[in-house]
């Protein structure tokens, strides 16, 4: 029981520290979207090579492509490799691949 409690406590401490750190910076060329659902939809369009559909979605402003070096903070990370980020100085968030963010 003590081992389970200690393991749970350590897991909480290490996961909390992943978000408590300093700023991260975006890498160029990754898809981002205003919600997890839109991110999944955009990624399906890309994997289906449906550029026209992706461009229509991008024109709504709800999805786009990351620019290099934008200062962001990681707000959430999912088990399947997505993360929610918030640009520095902003209150809104977007979803992208975890590889799109450099958090050294």
ABEGO torsion letter per residue (X at the ends): XAAAAAAAAAAAAAAAAAAABBBBBBBBGBBBBABAAAAAAAAAAAAAGBAAAAAAAAAAGABBBBBBGBBBBBABBBAAGBBBBBBBGBABBBBBBAAABBBX
